[in-house]
Amino acid sequence: MTPTISKFANALSSSAKPTGLGLVCTAFLTFSATAHEATSVDITGAIFASTRADCASYENLYSSDVTDTQQYRQLKGSVHVTAYDDHCVVESNSIPNHDTGEGSGRNFVAPVTEISGSFTIPRSPKQQASVTALEQRSYDAILLNGVVVDILSAGCYRPGGNRVDANGNVAIGCRATDKWLLDPLGPDAGFGADIHHAHTQPNGQYHYHGNPMAMFDDQPGDDGSPVIGFAADGFPIYGSYFKDAAGAVRKAKSGYSLKPGTRPSSASDPGGTYDGMYVDDFEFTDAGDLDACNGMVVNGQYAYYVTDAYPWVIKCFSGTPDSSFAKPRP
C-alpha cells in the first residue's frame, strides 16, 4: 500500500490566557485538503471542529506541550496520522494535548511516561452480525491526541483477596468475565483518575477510562460534536453532541440504566444498592439514543459517542477490532 496523495493541513485560531500552570491555549481545528506535505500542528488545548468520519481526513503531524502537575515537569506529545488506500496508521507517544494529574487526589501509580504505540484503523469499517466484547488484553480506541481508551478495570469484588479495601474490592487481578468488575469511574472505585478521567498504568502509560474532557466542549457546531478519535474496529468516536431527527443538537443518551433494588448479598456478592460501583450494576434498557455498544447511525454513519453516564465511551465493538490494538506482552 502507498499513502494517499492528498495531505491535510489545519486552519487554527487560538486564544491564550494565563493560569497558575502557565499558558493554556484553546485552539479550534478544521481540516482541508492540500497537496503539500504534512507539517507539525500544535494541538495543545485544542478543541476540534471536524466531523469527518474518514480517518484520512486527519492525516498530519501533531504536537503538544503540556504540564505533568504531579511531577512539576513539562511533557511533549507527538501524534502522526498517515493515510493509506484502505486504512490509516496512528503513531503516538501517549502524551495528551492537555495537562495531566489535576484532581486525582493522589499521585498516579507511576509518573506519566512516553510510551510509543502504532494503531491501524480501517477506513471502511463494517458492522458485524454480532458484537465483540471488550478485552483487558487490548486497547479500545485511540484518540486524535494520541492517548488510548482502556475502559475495563482489573478490579472486582474479592473479599478474600490481597489488599482488599473497605468495600471488599481488589484493584488488580480480575478478569473481564469475573462477577462484580469495578467500573473505574464508579463511586468509591478508588482508581485515582484525574479531571480527564485518566491515570497511568504501572509502566506510566496515560490512558482514559471515560470522557477525556478535552478535544470537544459544550458549544458544539451545527452538526454536533467533532470526531475525537477512532475505536479499534475503525468506527469514529464523536464527542457528546449530535443532531437528532428533529434537527436539534443535543447530547446523546446512553441506553444503560442502573438496576433497581439491591445486589445479592453472600460470600461472593457485595450486597448494597446498585449504585454504579460495579459494571454488573447496569443493564441495557434501550432507554436512550445509543445501542448496547454506545453507538448509533446518524446521517448514514455509524459511530460511538461520549456519554455522561455508563458506559462512558464504548461498551463493545459493532465491527471487528484490529489486532494492532492488542497490548504488548510484558
C-alpha positions as CSV (number, residue, x, y, z in Angstrom):
1,M,0.0,0.0,0.0
2,T,1.1,3.6,-0.6
3,P,0.0,6.7,1.2
4,T,-2.8,8.7,-0.3
5,I,-1.7,11.6,-2.4
6,S,-3.6,14.3,-0.6
7,K,-2.3,15.7,2.7
8,F,-4.4,17.6,5.1
9,A,-3.4,21.0,6.7
10,N,-5.1,22.7,9.5
11,A,-6.5,26.2,9.9
12,L,-6.0,27.3,13.5
13,S,-7.3,30.2,15.5
14,S,-6.4,30.3,19.2
15,S,-6.7,32.4,22.3
16,A,-4.4,32.1,25.3
17,K,-4.9,33.0,28.9
18,P,-2.6,32.7,31.9
19,T,-3.2,30.2,34.6
20,G,-1.2,29.1,37.6
21,L,0.4,26.5,35.4
22,G,1.4,28.9,32.6
23,L,-0.5,29.4,29.3
24,V,-3.5,27.4,28.3
25,C,-4.3,27.6,24.6
26,T,-7.7,26.9,23.2
27,A,-7.5,26.1,19.5
28,F,-10.2,25.3,17.1
29,L,-9.3,22.8,14.4
30,T,-10.7,22.4,10.9
31,F,-9.2,20.2,8.2
32,S,-9.0,20.9,4.5
33,A,-7.3,19.1,1.6
34,T,-4.0,20.3,0.2
35,A,-1.2,18.9,-2.0
36,H,1.5,19.9,0.5
37,E,3.4,17.5,2.7
38,A,2.1,17.3,6.3
39,T,3.5,19.8,8.7
40,S,3.5,19.6,12.5
41,V,0.5,21.3,14.1
42,D,0.4,22.3,17.7
43,I,-2.8,20.9,19.3
44,T,-2.1,21.9,22.9
45,G,-5.5,22.5,24.4
46,A,-7.2,22.1,21.1
47,I,-11.0,21.9,20.6
48,F,-11.5,20.1,17.4
49,A,-14.1,21.0,14.8
50,S,-14.1,18.4,12.0
51,T,-17.0,15.8,11.9
52,R,-15.5,13.8,9.0
53,A,-15.7,10.1,9.7
54,D,-12.8,9.0,7.5
55,C,-9.5,8.8,9.4
56,A,-7.7,10.1,6.3
57,S,-9.2,13.5,7.0
58,Y,-6.8,13.8,9.9
59,E,-3.5,12.9,8.2
60,N,-0.8,15.1,9.6
61,L,1.9,15.5,12.3
62,Y,0.7,16.9,15.6
63,S,2.5,18.1,18.7
64,S,1.6,19.4,22.2
65,D,3.4,20.9,25.2
66,V,1.7,20.2,28.5
67,T,2.4,20.0,32.2
68,D,2.6,17.0,34.5
69,T,1.0,18.7,37.5
70,Q,2.1,15.9,39.9
71,Q,5.8,15.8,39.0
72,Y,6.1,19.5,38.1
73,R,7.6,18.9,34.7
74,Q,6.8,19.6,31.0
75,L,5.7,16.8,28.6
76,K,5.8,16.9,24.8
77,G,3.2,15.0,22.9
78,S,3.6,13.6,19.4
79,V,1.0,12.1,17.0
80,H,1.4,11.1,13.4
81,V,-1.6,10.1,11.3
82,T,-0.8,8.5,7.9
83,A,-3.5,7.6,5.4
84,Y,-3.2,4.6,3.0
85,D,-5.7,3.3,0.4
86,D,-7.8,1.2,2.9
87,H,-6.5,2.2,6.4
88,C,-4.8,4.8,8.5
89,V,-1.9,4.4,10.9
90,V,-1.8,6.5,14.1
91,E,1.6,6.6,15.8
92,S,1.9,8.4,19.1
93,N,4.0,8.7,22.3
94,S,0.9,8.5,24.6
95,I,1.3,12.1,25.9
96,P,-2.0,14.0,25.7
97,N,-2.7,17.6,24.5
98,H,-3.7,18.7,28.0
99,D,-2.2,18.8,31.4
100,T,-2.2,15.6,33.4
101,G,-2.8,14.7,37.1
102,E,-5.1,17.5,38.2
103,G,-7.8,16.5,40.6
104,S,-6.7,12.9,41.1
105,G,-6.4,13.2,44.9
106,R,-3.1,11.4,44.9
107,N,-0.1,10.7,42.7
108,F,-0.6,8.2,39.9
109,V,0.9,4.7,40.4
110,A,3.7,5.8,38.1
111,P,4.7,9.2,36.5
112,V,3.3,9.8,33.0
113,T,5.8,8.3,30.6
114,E,6.3,8.4,26.8
115,I,5.1,5.1,25.5
116,S,5.3,4.5,21.8
117,G,2.3,3.0,20.0
118,S,1.1,2.3,16.5
119,F,-2.5,1.6,15.7
120,T,-4.2,0.6,12.4
121,I,-7.6,2.0,11.6
122,P,-9.7,0.6,8.7
123,R,-11.1,3.3,6.5
124,S,-14.3,1.4,5.6
125,P,-15.3,-0.5,8.8
126,K,-18.3,-2.8,8.6
127,Q,-20.9,-3.5,11.3
128,Q,-21.0,-7.2,12.0
129,A,-24.0,-9.5,12.8
130,S,-22.8,-9.9,16.4
131,V,-20.8,-7.6,18.6
132,T,-17.3,-8.2,20.1
133,A,-16.8,-7.8,23.8
134,L,-14.0,-5.5,25.1
135,E,-10.9,-7.3,26.4
136,Q,-8.4,-6.3,29.1
137,R,-5.6,-7.5,26.7
138,S,-6.5,-4.9,24.1
139,Y,-7.0,-1.1,24.0
140,D,-10.4,0.0,22.9
141,A,-9.6,3.1,20.9
142,I,-7.0,5.7,20.0
143,L,-8.0,9.4,20.3
144,L,-6.6,12.0,18.0
145,N,-4.5,13.5,20.8
146,G,-2.5,10.2,20.9
147,V,-3.9,8.7,24.1
148,V,-5.6,5.3,24.2
149,V,-9.0,4.5,25.7
150,D,-8.9,1.5,28.0
151,I,-12.4,1.2,29.6
152,L,-12.2,-2.0,31.6
153,S,-10.5,-2.2,35.0
154,A,-8.8,-5.2,36.5
155,G,-10.5,-4.7,39.9
156,C,-13.5,-6.5,41.3
157,Y,-15.3,-7.6,44.5
158,R,-13.0,-10.3,46.0
159,P,-13.2,-10.1,49.8
160,G,-10.7,-12.9,50.3
161,G,-8.1,-11.3,48.0
162,N,-4.9,-9.4,48.8
163,R,-5.0,-5.7,49.7
164,V,-8.8,-5.6,49.9
165,D,-10.4,-2.2,50.5
166,A,-13.2,-1.4,52.9
167,N,-15.8,-2.5,50.3
168,G,-14.2,-5.9,49.8
169,N,-12.7,-4.9,46.4
170,V,-9.3,-5.5,45.0
171,A,-7.7,-3.2,42.4
172,I,-5.9,-5.8,40.2
173,G,-6.0,-9.4,39.3
174,C,-9.6,-9.7,38.0
175,R,-10.7,-10.8,34.5
176,A,-13.2,-9.1,32.3
177,T,-15.6,-12.0,32.8
178,D,-15.4,-12.0,36.6
179,K,-18.5,-11.0,38.5
180,W,-18.7,-7.6,40.0
181,L,-15.9,-6.0,38.0
182,L,-15.3,-2.4,39.1
183,D,-16.2,0.5,36.9
184,P,-13.2,2.8,37.2
185,L,-15.5,5.8,37.2
186,G,-18.0,4.4,39.7
187,P,-18.4,5.8,43.2
188,D,-15.7,4.8,45.6
189,A,-13.9,2.8,42.9
190,G,-10.6,4.3,44.1
191,F,-8.7,4.4,40.8
192,G,-7.4,8.0,41.3
193,A,-8.4,9.3,37.9
194,D,-7.7,13.0,37.2
195,I,-10.2,15.5,35.8
196,H,-9.8,13.9,32.4
197,H,-10.9,10.5,33.7
198,A,-7.4,9.2,33.2
199,H,-4.5,7.8,35.1
200,T,-1.4,5.7,34.4
201,Q,-0.6,2.0,34.2
202,P,2.4,0.8,36.3
203,N,4.6,1.4,33.2
204,G,3.5,5.1,33.2
205,Q,1.1,4.9,30.2
206,Y,-1.6,7.5,30.5
207,H,-5.0,6.3,29.4
208,Y,-8.7,7.2,29.5
209,H,-11.5,5.3,31.2
210,G,-14.2,7.7,30.1
211,N,-14.9,11.2,28.7
212,P,-11.5,12.8,28.2
213,M,-12.9,16.3,29.0
214,A,-10.8,17.5,26.1
215,M,-11.0,18.0,22.3
216,F,-14.7,18.9,22.4
217,D,-16.8,21.1,24.6
218,D,-20.4,22.1,25.4
219,Q,-20.5,24.5,22.4
220,P,-21.0,22.1,19.5
221,G,-21.2,23.1,15.9
222,D,-24.3,22.9,13.7
223,D,-23.8,19.2,13.2
224,G,-22.8,18.3,16.8
225,S,-19.5,17.4,18.4
226,P,-16.4,16.7,16.4
227,V,-14.6,13.4,15.8
228,I,-12.1,13.0,18.7
229,G,-10.8,9.5,17.8
230,F,-11.4,6.1,16.4
231,A,-12.3,2.8,18.0
232,A,-10.3,-0.4,17.4
233,D,-12.9,-1.5,14.8
234,G,-12.4,1.7,12.8
235,F,-15.6,3.5,13.6
236,P,-15.2,7.1,14.7
237,I,-15.8,8.4,18.2
238,Y,-17.6,11.7,18.5
239,G,-18.0,14.0,21.5
240,S,-21.3,14.0,23.2
241,Y,-23.5,16.1,20.9
242,F,-25.3,15.1,17.7
243,K,-28.1,16.5,15.5
244,D,-31.3,14.4,16.1
245,A,-34.0,13.6,13.6
246,A,-35.9,16.8,14.6
247,G,-32.8,18.9,13.8
248,A,-32.0,19.7,17.4
249,V,-28.3,19.5,18.5
250,R,-28.2,17.7,21.9
251,K,-26.3,15.2,24.0
252,A,-26.5,11.6,23.1
253,K,-28.1,9.5,25.9
254,S,-26.8,6.1,27.0
255,G,-29.1,3.2,26.7
256,Y,-27.9,1.7,30.0
257,S,-29.7,2.1,33.4
258,L,-28.9,1.2,37.0
259,K,-30.7,-2.0,38.0
260,P,-33.5,-1.4,40.6
261,G,-33.2,-2.7,44.2
262,T,-30.2,-4.2,45.9
263,R,-27.4,-6.6,44.9
264,P,-27.3,-10.2,46.2
265,S,-25.5,-10.5,49.5
266,S,-23.3,-13.6,50.0
267,A,-19.7,-14.6,50.4
268,S,-19.3,-13.8,46.7
269,D,-21.7,-11.0,46.3
270,P,-21.2,-7.5,47.7
271,G,-24.8,-6.6,48.6
272,G,-25.8,-3.0,48.8
273,T,-27.7,-0.7,46.4
274,Y,-27.0,-0.8,42.7
275,D,-25.1,2.5,42.6
276,G,-22.7,2.1,39.7
277,M,-19.6,0.9,41.6
278,Y,-19.7,-2.3,39.5
279,V,-20.2,-3.0,35.8
280,D,-22.9,-5.5,36.8
281,D,-24.9,-2.7,38.4
282,F,-26.0,-1.7,34.9
283,E,-28.3,-3.3,32.4
284,F,-29.2,-2.3,28.8
285,T,-32.7,-1.0,28.8
286,D,-32.6,0.9,25.4
287,A,-33.8,4.0,27.3
288,G,-31.5,6.4,25.4
289,D,-30.3,7.1,21.9
290,L,-27.4,4.6,21.7
291,D,-27.2,0.9,21.2
292,A,-25.6,-1.7,23.5
293,C,-22.1,-0.7,22.3
294,N,-22.8,3.0,22.9
295,G,-23.1,3.8,19.2
296,M,-25.8,4.8,16.6
297,V,-26.2,5.7,13.0
298,V,-26.5,9.4,12.2
299,N,-26.9,10.5,8.5
300,G,-25.9,7.0,7.4
301,Q,-22.7,6.9,9.5
302,Y,-22.3,4.5,12.4
303,A,-20.2,5.9,15.3
304,Y,-19.7,5.8,19.0
305,Y,-20.5,8.8,21.3
306,V,-19.1,10.0,24.6
307,T,-21.8,10.0,27.2
308,D,-22.2,11.5,30.7
309,A,-23.2,8.1,32.1
310,Y,-22.1,4.4,31.8
311,P,-20.6,3.1,29.6
312,W,-18.9,6.5,29.0
313,V,-17.4,5.9,25.6
314,I,-17.7,2.3,24.3
315,K,-19.2,-0.9,25.7
316,C,-18.4,-3.4,22.9
317,F,-17.4,-3.4,19.2
318,S,-20.0,-3.3,16.5
319,G,-17.2,-4.0,14.0
320,T,-14.1,-6.2,14.0
321,P,-11.3,-4.8,16.2
322,D,-7.9,-4.6,14.6
323,S,-5.1,-6.7,16.1
324,S,-2.8,-3.7,16.3
325,F,-4.7,-2.6,19.4
326,A,-3.5,-5.7,21.4
327,K,-1.5,-4.6,24.4
328,P,2.2,-5.5,24.3
329,R,3.1,-8.5,26.4
330,P,5.2,-7.7,29.5
